[in-house]
């Protein structure tokens, strides 16, 4: 499963088969997944297509681990599926402590 998140996979994710891309590809993924302003639908489509291309070009995997801005996930899922890539949402336990 190709890692299309902005984060390094955990040991558990690696054990489950998540593949971390090379540094240059990771930089491209982070650029495509990072939004500084609210994007248009067209911008999200362009970025999702870029991520699908990276997955197809840089990996033999037909599965991708995704996670990031919630407003982008449905577009990314649709584009990946249309490219023959099955998306899986990242999961990790949130461990936080509230301080007064």
Residue pairs with C-beta under 8 A, 6 or more apart in sequence:
1 16
1 17
1 18
1 19
1 61
1 63
1 64
1 65
1 88
2 18
2 19
2 21
2 55
2 58
2 59
2 61
2 63
2 64
2 65
3 9
3 13
3 18
3 19
3 20
3 21
3 29
3 64
3 65
4 29
4 33
4 51
4 54
4 55
4 64
4 65
4 66
4 76
5 29
5 33
5 65
5 66
5 67
5 68
5 90
6 29
6 30
6 33
6 34
6 67
6 68
7 67
7 90
8 20
9 18
9 20
9 65
10 92
13 65
13 90
14 20
18 65
19 59
19 61
20 26
21 29
21 54
21 58
21 59
22 58
25 54
25 58
28 50
28 54
29 51
29 54
32 47
32 50
32 51
32 54
33 47
33 51
33 68
33 69
33 72
35 69
35 72
38 71
39 47
39 72
41 75
44 71
44 72
44 75
44 76
45 75
45 79
47 72
47 76
48 72
48 75
48 76
48 78
48 79
48 80
49 79
51 64
51 76
51 79
51 80
52 79
52 80
52 82
52 83
52 85
53 83
55 61
55 64
55 80
55 83
55 85
56 83
56 85
61 85
62 84
62 85
62 86
63 85
63 86
63 87
63 88
64 80
64 85
64 86
64 87
64 88
65 88
65 89
65 90
66 73
66 76
66 77
66 80
66 87
66 88
66 89
66 90
67 73
67 89
67 90
68 76
73 89
76 87
77 87
80 86
80 87
81 87
